Amino acid sequence: MISISDLFIGNAYADGAAAAPQGSDIMQFLPLIGLVAVFYFLILRPQQKRAKEQKAMIEALQKGDEVVTLGGVLGKVTKVTDDNIAIEIADNVVVQVQKAAVQNVLPKGTIKSL
């Protein structure tokens, strides 16, 4: 049976009397390697995928798209520049927003159905 002190305090070996167990160095790093792998697959990889999808959506914006901004404003894109877009949110009401502020592109005709 292993005592709790054996888990936290390593065994002391005398010089030449008994050798340390083989492979113990690799076994100590396995939990750390496993933790890094879990962190990568559960957090970093999905976040990179979402960022890539968001960038592709922003680059594909064009005149006539219906969008929702991060502030919740719905509108139709009337002009696209390098960093900004013009969104018509009501008749003859156009606002300028940054492309990064676009949260989602809606299917055509969504605004009229609301």
C-alpha positions as CSV (number, residue, x, y, z in Angstrom):
1,M,0.0,0.0,0.0
2,I,1.3,3.5,-0.9
3,S,1.2,6.1,1.8
4,I,0.4,9.7,1.2
5,S,4.0,10.8,2.1
6,D,5.3,8.5,-0.7
7,L,3.3,10.5,-3.2
8,F,4.7,13.9,-2.2
9,I,8.2,12.9,-1.1
10,G,10.4,10.9,-3.4
11,N,12.6,8.0,-2.2
12,A,16.2,8.8,-1.4
13,Y,18.6,6.4,-2.9
14,A,22.2,6.0,-1.7
15,D,25.0,6.2,-4.2
16,G,25.5,2.8,-5.6
17,A,23.3,1.0,-3.1
18,A,20.2,0.9,-5.2
19,A,19.5,2.5,-8.6
20,A,16.5,4.8,-9.2
21,P,13.7,3.2,-11.1
22,Q,14.1,3.3,-14.9
23,G,11.7,5.4,-16.9
24,S,10.6,7.6,-14.0
25,D,11.7,10.8,-15.8
26,I,9.3,10.2,-18.7
27,M,6.5,9.1,-16.4
28,Q,6.7,12.4,-14.5
29,F,6.1,14.4,-17.6
30,L,3.2,12.3,-19.0
31,P,0.5,14.1,-17.0
32,L,1.9,17.5,-18.1
33,I,2.0,16.4,-21.8
34,G,-1.6,15.1,-21.4
35,L,-2.7,18.4,-19.9
36,V,-1.2,20.4,-22.8
37,A,-2.8,18.1,-25.3
38,V,-6.3,18.5,-23.7
39,F,-5.8,22.3,-23.5
40,Y,-4.9,22.4,-27.2
41,F,-7.8,20.3,-28.5
42,L,-10.5,21.7,-26.2
43,I,-9.5,25.4,-26.2
44,L,-7.0,26.5,-28.7
45,R,-8.0,24.6,-31.8
46,P,-11.7,25.5,-31.7
47,Q,-10.9,29.1,-31.0
48,Q,-8.6,29.2,-34.1
49,K,-11.3,27.6,-36.2
50,R,-13.9,30.2,-35.1
51,A,-11.4,33.0,-35.8
52,K,-10.7,31.6,-39.3
53,E,-14.5,31.4,-40.0
54,Q,-15.1,35.0,-38.8
55,K,-12.2,36.3,-41.0
56,A,-13.6,34.5,-44.0
57,M,-17.1,35.9,-43.4
58,I,-15.8,39.4,-43.0
59,E,-13.8,39.2,-46.2
60,A,-16.8,37.9,-48.1
61,L,-19.1,40.8,-47.2
62,Q,-20.6,42.5,-50.2
63,K,-23.2,45.1,-51.0
64,G,-26.8,43.7,-50.4
65,D,-25.9,41.4,-47.5
66,E,-28.0,41.5,-44.4
67,V,-25.9,41.6,-41.3
68,V,-26.2,41.8,-37.5
69,T,-23.5,43.8,-35.6
70,L,-22.1,43.0,-32.2
71,G,-24.4,45.7,-30.8
72,G,-27.4,44.0,-32.2
73,V,-28.1,46.3,-35.0
74,L,-29.7,44.7,-38.1
75,G,-29.2,46.2,-41.5
76,K,-28.4,45.9,-45.2
77,V,-24.9,46.5,-46.4
78,T,-24.8,49.4,-48.9
79,K,-21.1,50.1,-49.2
80,V,-18.0,48.1,-48.5
81,T,-14.5,49.7,-48.0
82,D,-11.2,48.3,-46.7
83,D,-12.0,48.6,-43.0
84,N,-15.6,49.8,-42.8
85,I,-19.0,49.1,-44.2
86,A,-22.1,51.3,-44.5
87,I,-25.3,49.7,-43.2
88,E,-28.7,50.9,-43.9
89,I,-30.7,50.3,-40.7
90,A,-33.9,52.1,-41.8
91,D,-35.1,54.1,-44.8
92,N,-32.5,56.7,-45.6
93,V,-30.6,56.0,-42.3
94,V,-27.1,54.7,-43.0
95,V,-24.4,54.1,-40.4
96,Q,-20.7,53.3,-40.8
97,V,-19.3,50.4,-38.7
98,Q,-16.0,48.6,-38.7
99,K,-16.0,45.2,-40.5
100,A,-14.9,43.6,-37.2
101,A,-18.2,44.7,-35.6
102,V,-20.2,42.3,-37.9
103,Q,-21.3,39.3,-35.9
104,N,-23.3,37.4,-38.4
105,V,-24.5,37.5,-42.0
106,L,-28.2,36.7,-42.3
107,P,-30.0,35.0,-45.2
108,K,-31.5,37.4,-47.8
109,G,-35.0,38.6,-46.9
110,T,-34.6,38.1,-43.1
111,I,-35.0,41.8,-42.3
112,K,-38.3,42.1,-44.3
113,S,-39.7,39.1,-42.5
114,L,-39.2,40.8,-39.2
